[in-house]
Amino acid sequence: MFHFPLLDVAAPREIIDATAAGTTDINSDTVDMSSAGAVGCLAIVKFGAITANAVTSVKLQGSTDNSTWTDIDGAKVTVAHTDDNKIAALDILRPVYRYIRVQVDRATANAVIEAGVAILYGSKAAKPSKHSTAAGYWSGSGGE
């Protein structure tokens, strides 16, 4: 059970902008796990309309140099062509790679991406700072 707001140990950031229907692969912005001071990363991709018979998947890739990318074993979600307006989520704890990114593989028919977000969590240091892609954060308790 949590005894503190999640944003005390997590920092969300946008990693994929809205992307029109298409069949090209989309690579997210890179997340530098070292500079973020996080021990885990939850990546979420929100889809819009997906054309019938589209073959779409979302996977995590890692890199030691932010240049050469390797698929992370098992870190893949297949998105059915009937999954309009749904999300795909991938969560990695203590990746062996310093750099992480999401690749959306859009093959055979159109798939709209509405957004991609990474939530870095488990900061080794103090509360994570607000990322430049975030308009703002609020965290608290009670709500009264």
Secondary structure, DSSP 8 states (H G I E B T S, - for coil): --SS-GGGTEEEEEEE--EEEESS-EE---EEHHHHT-SEEEEEEEEEEE-TT-EEEEEEEEESSSSS-EEEEEEEEEE-TT-TT-EEEEEEES-SSSEEEEEEEEESS-EEEEEEEEEEES-SSSS----TT-S-----S---
